[in-house]
């Protein structure tokens, strides 16, 4: 393609030079004929009576030469107009090559990964060197579940001696957060996140076999600061040679939120082995109660007009010892050592740019949660939990420094929240 371009440019230049030479020759001939015409005009005055004049024939030749000059000038102008855009493209290419030239002993500037609509907790692009990004966000989550608890014993499979406790749980949570990111370099950024959590749960239950003919509704709520998080992300490569952009991350979550072991539980004396009370917390916690660390790897692969993306992560929560649970009587029930199960996460999807300001993303997020252990033994009845969500994101670039991101998540398994809505508005400065 480049060779063809150079050949066309030379050919047009040769044509322009040839036409210019012809135009110069015609101009010289026109000037000579003009001089001759002048002499003949003078001669015709002097010898008007006896010598025939060639002035009329020369006039016709002069008109033909003038027409040729006009035609050649138009041809030259047309060829110059055809050549001008190619010269500009060549100059731009030369300037771009000069800009991209490699300086000996100096590390080349990394190429930034493409921007896609955000659908997960990870941002789509790193912060530039020396720049800040302030990102307020709001997330709403709703989930519902049904549980049937059998308390008693069976004589035969169809006959139960005891109670049947049927519960329907509806959970609503609203989390407002403020994140701040700073680019230490074009490849490395740091982030801090401060969330504020409001939760509201409604539990509808009925104990069949206990003489109850109506449902009981147990409402509880909680609001406080959540778990503060800090994270670091580093771009591992340039995304060249057919490789995707690779971004490594490390996130640490504190337990600044209200602890699940600090709230009072609705039990009279103890919650294990008794049916006195609902066994539910009177005030909902706003934190997990455990320190955790999450390494991860994100990849982005641009293939015009789409961008494929994905990531893998693992969350490890550190165990806690000498834990107690407070009940209604003010007493504390010993729990001992608790170690939450690890979480293996995987996500992948596709981002599509609709225009220079708008993009859409579709993705799938999968999480596998291991069993929780108490005093070194898996908690009875606990199993590995599989979580899956369908993600859809929309991004609109309002200005150079402001972007609106909206993502919706729908649960695909019974243990996953039914609906999650997240709005983010990052500001760069």
C-alpha positions as CSV (number, residue, x, y, z in Angstrom):
1,X,0.0,0.0,0.0
2,X,2.9,2.4,0.9
3,X,4.8,1.5,-2.4
4,X,1.7,2.3,-4.5
5,X,1.3,5.6,-2.7
6,X,4.9,6.7,-3.5
7,X,4.6,5.7,-7.2
8,X,1.3,7.7,-7.7
9,X,2.9,10.8,-6.0
10,X,6.0,10.7,-8.3
11,X,3.8,10.1,-11.4
12,X,1.6,13.1,-10.6
13,X,4.7,15.3,-9.9
14,X,6.2,14.3,-13.3
15,X,2.9,15.3,-15.0
16,X,2.9,18.6,-13.2
17,X,6.5,19.3,-14.3
18,X,5.8,18.4,-17.9
19,X,2.7,20.5,-18.0
20,X,4.6,23.4,-16.4
21,X,7.3,23.1,-19.0
22,X,4.7,23.1,-21.8
23,X,3.0,26.1,-20.2
24,X,6.4,27.9,-20.2
25,X,7.0,27.1,-23.8
26,X,3.6,28.3,-24.8
27,X,4.1,31.5,-22.9
28,X,7.4,32.2,-24.7
29,X,5.8,31.5,-28.0
30,X,2.9,33.7,-27.1
31,X,5.2,36.5,-26.2
32,X,7.1,36.1,-29.5
33,X,3.9,36.1,-31.5
34,X,2.8,39.2,-29.6
35,X,6.0,41.0,-30.6
36,X,5.6,39.9,-34.2
37,X,1.9,41.0,-34.2
38,X,3.0,44.4,-33.0
39,X,5.6,44.8,-35.7
40,X,3.0,43.6,-38.3
41,X,0.5,46.1,-37.0
42,X,3.1,48.9,-37.4
43,X,4.0,47.6,-40.8
44,X,0.4,47.6,-41.9
45,X,0.1,51.3,-41.1
46,X,3.2,52.2,-43.0
47,X,2.5,49.9,-46.1
48,X,-1.2,49.9,-45.9
49,X,-1.6,50.4,-49.6
50,X,0.7,47.9,-51.2
51,X,1.8,45.0,-48.8
52,X,-0.6,42.3,-47.6
53,X,-0.5,41.7,-43.8
54,X,-0.4,38.4,-41.9
55,X,-1.9,40.0,-38.7
56,X,-5.2,38.1,-39.0
57,X,-3.5,34.7,-39.1
58,X,-1.2,35.5,-36.2
59,X,-4.2,36.6,-34.1
60,X,-5.9,33.2,-34.6
61,X,-2.7,31.4,-33.5
62,X,-2.4,33.6,-30.4
63,X,-6.0,32.8,-29.4
64,X,-5.2,29.0,-29.8
65,X,-2.1,29.3,-27.6
66,X,-4.0,31.3,-25.0
67,X,-6.6,28.5,-24.9
68,X,-3.9,25.9,-24.5
69,X,-2.4,27.8,-21.6
70,X,-5.8,28.0,-19.9
71,X,-6.4,24.3,-20.4
72,X,-2.9,23.4,-19.1
73,X,-3.3,25.6,-16.0
74,X,-6.6,23.8,-15.2
75,X,-4.8,20.4,-15.5
76,X,-2.0,21.5,-13.3
77,X,-4.4,22.8,-10.7
78,X,-6.4,19.5,-10.7
79,X,-3.2,17.4,-10.3
80,X,-2.0,19.6,-7.5
81,X,-5.3,19.1,-5.7
82,X,-5.0,15.3,-6.1
83,X,-1.4,15.4,-4.7
84,X,-2.1,17.7,-1.7
85,X,-4.0,15.2,0.5
86,X,-1.3,12.5,-0.1
87,X,1.4,15.0,0.8
88,X,-0.4,15.8,4.1
89,X,-0.8,12.1,4.9
90,X,2.9,11.6,4.2
91,X,3.8,14.5,6.4
92,X,1.5,13.2,9.2
93,X,3.0,9.7,8.9
94,X,6.5,11.1,9.1
95,X,5.6,13.2,12.1
96,X,4.0,10.2,13.8
97,X,7.0,8.1,13.1
98,X,9.2,10.8,14.6
99,X,7.0,11.0,17.7
100,X,7.1,7.2,18.1
101,X,10.9,7.0,17.6
102,X,12.7,5.1,20.4
103,X,15.2,7.0,22.4
104,X,18.2,5.0,23.5
105,X,18.3,4.3,27.2
106,X,14.8,5.7,27.8
107,X,11.8,3.4,28.6
108,X,9.0,3.8,26.0
109,X,5.7,5.2,27.2
110,X,3.2,2.4,27.8
111,X,0.2,2.2,25.5
112,X,-3.0,2.7,27.5
113,X,-5.6,-0.2,27.4
114,X,-8.9,0.5,25.7
115,X,-11.9,1.9,27.5
116,X,-14.9,-0.3,28.1
117,X,-18.2,0.1,30.0
118,X,-17.6,-0.9,33.6
119,X,-19.6,-4.0,34.7
120,X,-17.5,-5.3,37.6
121,X,-15.7,-3.9,40.6
122,X,-12.5,-3.4,38.5
123,X,-12.2,-0.1,36.6
124,X,-11.8,-0.3,32.8
125,X,-8.6,1.8,32.5
126,X,-5.7,2.9,34.7
127,X,-5.3,6.5,35.9
128,X,-2.6,8.5,34.2
129,X,0.6,9.6,35.9
130,X,0.1,12.4,38.4
131,X,-3.7,12.4,37.9
132,X,-6.5,11.8,40.4
133,X,-9.9,10.2,39.9
134,X,-12.7,10.8,42.4
135,X,-15.5,8.4,41.9
136,X,-18.8,8.5,43.9
137,X,-21.0,5.5,43.4
138,X,-24.3,4.1,44.6
139,X,-25.3,0.4,44.6
140,X,-28.6,-1.2,45.3
141,X,-29.1,-4.9,45.8
142,X,-32.1,-7.1,46.4
143,X,-32.4,-10.8,47.1
144,X,-35.0,-13.2,48.4
145,X,-34.9,-16.8,49.5
146,X,-37.1,-19.4,51.1
147,X,-36.0,-21.8,53.8
148,X,-37.8,-24.8,55.4
149,X,-36.3,-26.0,58.7
150,X,-37.3,-29.2,60.3
151,X,-36.9,-29.4,64.1
152,X,-37.7,-32.8,65.6
153,X,-37.4,-36.4,64.4
154,X,-39.3,-38.7,62.0
155,X,-40.8,-42.1,62.7
156,X,-41.3,-42.9,59.1
157,X,-40.3,-40.6,56.1
158,X,-43.9,-39.2,55.9
159,X,-44.4,-38.6,59.6
160,X,-42.6,-35.8,61.5
161,X,-42.6,-35.3,65.3
162,X,-41.7,-31.7,66.0
163,X,-41.9,-28.3,64.2
164,X,-41.7,-27.2,60.6
165,X,-40.3,-23.7,60.3
166,X,-41.0,-22.1,56.9
167,X,-39.2,-18.7,56.3
168,X,-39.2,-16.3,53.5
169,X,-36.3,-13.7,53.6
170,X,-36.2,-10.5,51.6
171,X,-33.0,-8.4,51.8
172,X,-32.5,-4.9,50.6
173,X,-29.1,-3.1,50.8
174,X,-28.0,0.4,49.6
175,X,-24.3,1.2,49.6
176,X,-22.9,4.6,48.8
177,X,-19.2,4.8,48.3
178,X,-16.5,7.3,47.6
179,X,-13.3,6.1,45.8
180,X,-10.1,7.9,45.1
181,X,-7.5,6.7,42.6
182,X,-4.1,8.2,41.9
183,X,-1.7,7.3,39.1
184,X,1.9,6.9,40.4
185,X,2.9,6.2,36.8
186,X,1.2,5.4,33.5
187,X,1.3,1.8,34.6
188,X,0.7,1.9,38.4
189,X,-2.3,3.3,40.3
190,X,-3.5,3.2,43.9
191,X,-7.1,3.3,45.1
192,X,-8.9,3.8,48.5
193,X,-12.6,3.2,48.9
194,X,-14.9,4.3,51.8
195,X,-18.4,2.8,51.8
196,X,-21.5,3.6,53.8
197,X,-24.0,0.8,54.1
198,X,-27.7,0.7,54.8
199,X,-29.4,-2.7,55.1
200,X,-33.0,-3.7,55.6
201,X,-34.2,-7.3,56.0
202,X,-37.8,-8.6,56.3
203,X,-38.3,-12.2,57.4
204,X,-41.7,-13.9,57.1
205,X,-42.1,-17.1,59.0
206,X,-44.6,-19.6,60.3
207,X,-44.1,-22.6,62.6
208,X,-46.4,-25.4,61.5
209,X,-47.3,-27.7,64.4
210,X,-46.9,-25.0,67.0
211,X,-50.6,-23.9,66.9
212,X,-49.8,-20.8,64.8
213,X,-52.2,-19.9,62.1
214,X,-50.7,-16.6,61.0
215,X,-47.3,-15.4,59.6
216,X,-44.8,-13.6,61.8
217,X,-42.8,-10.8,60.3
218,X,-39.4,-9.9,61.7
219,X,-38.0,-6.7,60.5
220,X,-34.4,-5.6,61.2
221,X,-32.1,-3.0,59.7
222,X,-28.6,-1.5,60.1
223,X,-26.6,1.5,58.8
224,X,-23.0,2.5,59.4
225,X,-19.7,2.8,57.7
226,X,-18.7,-0.4,55.8
227,X,-15.3,-2.0,55.3
228,X,-12.7,0.4,54.0
229,X,-10.7,-1.0,51.1
230,X,-7.3,-0.2,49.5
231,X,-6.0,-1.5,46.2
232,X,-3.1,-1.3,43.8
233,X,-3.1,-2.1,40.0
234,X,-0.2,-2.5,37.6
235,X,-0.2,-2.8,33.8
236,X,2.0,-5.8,33.1
237,X,2.6,-5.3,29.3
238,X,2.1,-3.1,26.3
239,X,-0.6,-5.2,24.6
240,X,1.5,-5.7,21.4
241,X,2.4,-8.7,19.3
242,X,-1.2,-10.1,19.5
243,X,-1.2,-10.2,23.3
244,X,-4.1,-8.7,25.3
245,X,-3.5,-6.0,27.9
246,X,-2.7,-7.6,31.3
247,X,-3.4,-5.8,34.5
248,X,-2.5,-7.3,37.9
249,X,-4.3,-6.1,41.1
250,X,-4.1,-6.6,44.8
251,X,-7.0,-5.5,47.1
252,X,-7.1,-5.4,50.9
253,X,-10.3,-5.2,52.8
254,X,-10.4,-4.1,56.4
255,X,-13.2,-4.7,59.0
256,X,-14.1,-1.1,59.9
257,X,-17.8,-1.9,59.4
258,X,-20.0,-3.1,62.2
259,X,-19.0,-6.6,63.1
260,X,-21.5,-9.5,62.8
261,X,-20.3,-10.7,66.3
262,X,-21.0,-7.3,67.9
263,X,-24.7,-7.2,67.3
264,X,-27.3,-8.8,69.6
265,X,-28.9,-12.0,68.3
266,X,-32.6,-12.8,68.9
267,X,-32.0,-15.8,71.2
268,X,-33.0,-16.0,74.9
269,X,-30.0,-17.8,76.4
270,X,-28.2,-19.4,73.4
271,X,-28.8,-19.9,69.7
272,X,-27.4,-23.4,69.2
273,X,-29.7,-26.3,70.1
274,X,-32.7,-24.2,71.0
275,X,-35.8,-22.8,69.4
276,X,-36.3,-19.8,71.8
277,X,-36.2,-16.8,69.5
278,X,-35.6,-16.4,65.8
279,X,-31.9,-16.7,65.9
280,X,-31.7,-13.5,63.7
281,X,-29.6,-10.4,64.6
282,X,-31.6,-7.5,66.0
283,X,-29.4,-5.1,64.1
284,X,-27.8,-5.9,60.8
285,X,-24.0,-5.7,60.5
286,X,-22.5,-3.5,57.8
287,X,-19.2,-5.3,57.6
288,X,-17.9,-8.9,57.0
289,X,-16.0,-9.0,60.3
290,X,-12.9,-10.4,58.7
291,X,-9.8,-9.0,57.1
292,X,-9.3,-10.3,53.6
293,X,-6.9,-9.9,50.7
294,X,-7.7,-10.4,47.0
295,X,-5.1,-10.8,44.2
296,X,-6.4,-10.7,40.7
297,X,-5.5,-10.5,37.0
298,X,-7.6,-8.6,34.4
299,X,-7.1,-8.8,30.6
300,X,-8.4,-6.7,27.7
301,X,-8.1,-7.7,24.1
302,X,-9.2,-5.1,21.5
303,X,-10.5,-6.3,18.2
304,X,-12.2,-3.5,16.3
305,X,-15.0,-2.6,16.9
306,X,-15.2,-4.7,20.1
307,X,-13.1,-5.3,23.1
308,X,-13.0,-8.7,24.9
309,X,-12.3,-8.6,28.6
310,X,-12.1,-10.9,31.6
311,X,-10.4,-11.6,34.9
312,X,-9.7,-14.1,37.6
313,X,-9.3,-13.5,41.3
314,X,-9.1,-15.3,44.6
315,X,-10.2,-13.8,48.0
316,X,-8.7,-15.1,51.2
317,X,-10.3,-14.1,54.5
318,X,-8.1,-14.4,57.7
319,X,-9.6,-16.4,60.5
320,X,-10.5,-15.0,63.9
321,X,-10.2,-16.6,67.3
322,X,-12.0,-16.4,70.6
323,X,-15.3,-15.1,69.0
324,X,-18.5,-14.8,71.0
325,X,-22.1,-14.1,70.2
326,X,-24.3,-11.9,72.4
327,X,-27.9,-13.0,73.1
328,X,-30.9,-11.2,74.6
329,X,-30.1,-12.0,78.2
330,X,-26.8,-10.1,77.8
331,X,-24.8,-13.3,78.0
332,X,-22.2,-14.3,75.5
333,X,-22.2,-17.6,73.7
334,X,-18.8,-18.9,72.8
335,X,-18.2,-19.6,69.1
336,X,-14.4,-20.1,69.1
337,X,-12.4,-19.9,65.9
338,X,-14.1,-19.1,62.6
339,X,-12.4,-19.2,59.2
340,X,-14.5,-18.1,56.1
341,X,-14.1,-20.1,53.0
342,X,-12.0,-18.8,50.1
343,X,-13.7,-17.3,47.1
344,X,-12.5,-18.1,43.5
345,X,-13.9,-15.5,41.0
346,X,-14.0,-15.5,37.3
347,X,-15.6,-13.0,34.9
348,X,-15.5,-12.4,31.1
349,X,-17.5,-10.4,28.6
350,X,-17.6,-8.2,25.5
351,X,-17.5,-4.4,25.2
352,X,-18.8,-2.6,22.1
353,X,-18.3,1.1,21.2
354,X,-21.4,2.6,19.7
355,X,-19.8,5.9,19.0
356,X,-16.9,8.0,20.3
357,X,-18.8,8.7,23.6
358,X,-21.0,5.7,24.2
359,X,-20.2,2.0,24.8
360,X,-22.1,-1.1,26.0
361,X,-20.8,-4.2,27.8
362,X,-22.2,-7.7,28.4
363,X,-20.5,-10.2,30.8
364,X,-20.8,-13.1,33.1
365,X,-19.4,-13.2,36.7
366,X,-18.9,-16.5,38.5
367,X,-17.8,-17.0,42.1
368,X,-17.3,-20.3,44.0
369,X,-17.4,-19.9,47.8
370,X,-15.8,-22.7,49.9
371,X,-17.2,-24.0,53.2
372,X,-16.7,-22.1,56.4
373,X,-14.7,-23.7,59.2
374,X,-15.3,-23.4,62.9
375,X,-12.6,-24.6,65.3
376,X,-10.8,-26.3,62.4
377,X,-13.9,-28.3,61.3
378,X,-16.3,-27.5,58.4
379,X,-19.5,-26.1,59.8
380,X,-22.2,-28.8,59.7
381,X,-24.7,-28.2,56.9
382,X,-22.4,-25.8,55.1
383,X,-21.6,-26.6,51.4
384,X,-19.6,-25.0,48.6
385,X,-21.8,-22.2,47.2
386,X,-21.9,-21.3,43.5
387,X,-22.8,-17.7,42.6
388,X,-23.4,-16.6,39.0
389,X,-24.6,-13.2,37.6
390,X,-25.4,-11.8,34.2
391,X,-23.9,-8.3,33.8
392,X,-24.8,-5.5,31.5
393,X,-23.0,-2.1,31.5
394,X,-23.5,1.2,29.8
395,X,-21.0,4.1,29.7
396,X,-21.4,7.6,28.5
397,X,-18.4,10.0,28.3
398,X,-20.0,13.4,29.2
399,X,-16.7,15.3,28.9
400,X,-13.0,14.8,28.8
401,X,-12.9,14.4,32.6
402,X,-16.3,13.0,33.4
403,X,-18.0,9.7,32.6
404,X,-21.3,8.1,33.6
405,X,-21.3,4.4,34.2
406,X,-24.4,2.3,34.8
407,X,-24.4,-1.5,35.4
408,X,-27.1,-4.0,36.1
409,X,-26.6,-7.5,37.5
410,X,-29.2,-10.4,37.5
411,X,-28.6,-13.5,39.6
412,X,-28.5,-16.8,37.8
413,X,-28.3,-19.1,40.8
414,X,-30.5,-19.3,43.9
415,X,-27.8,-18.0,46.2
416,X,-27.0,-14.9,44.1
417,X,-28.8,-11.6,44.7
418,X,-31.8,-11.3,42.4
419,X,-30.9,-7.8,41.2
420,X,-28.1,-5.4,41.6
421,X,-27.9,-1.8,40.2
422,X,-24.7,0.2,40.3
423,X,-24.1,3.8,39.3
424,X,-20.6,5.4,39.1
425,X,-19.5,8.9,38.1
426,X,-15.7,9.2,38.0
427,X,-14.2,12.7,37.8
428,X,-10.6,13.1,36.6
429,X,-8.4,16.0,37.7
